[in-house]
Amino acid sequence: MPCPPLAQLACTVVAILLQFLYLSAVCWALLEPLHLYRRLSEPRHVDRGPMRFYHVLGWGLPAFSTGG
């Protein structure tokens, strides 16, 4: 029995969302030690200022990997 198109679309959307969320969780888990290392080793406060670097890596890499 063939799968209805709406169910197939929903399954695809859920699979893409799960892949993106899993990859973003892994990226953020890898960025936490990097931030801790930078916080302890750099003389300036890395907590102040924009966190653009972390956001690009934490959300951008999974989005690029999932979408590409």
QUIRARA-V852803 format. One line per field, one symbol per residue. psi: psi as a letter, one per 20 degrees, with the letter a starting at -180 (. if undefined). A space follows every 10 residues. Layout:
psi: ???
//
This chain:
psi: pqpqhhhhgg ggghgggggg hghhggghhh hghgggghhh hqhroihqrq khghhghhhg ghggghh.
//
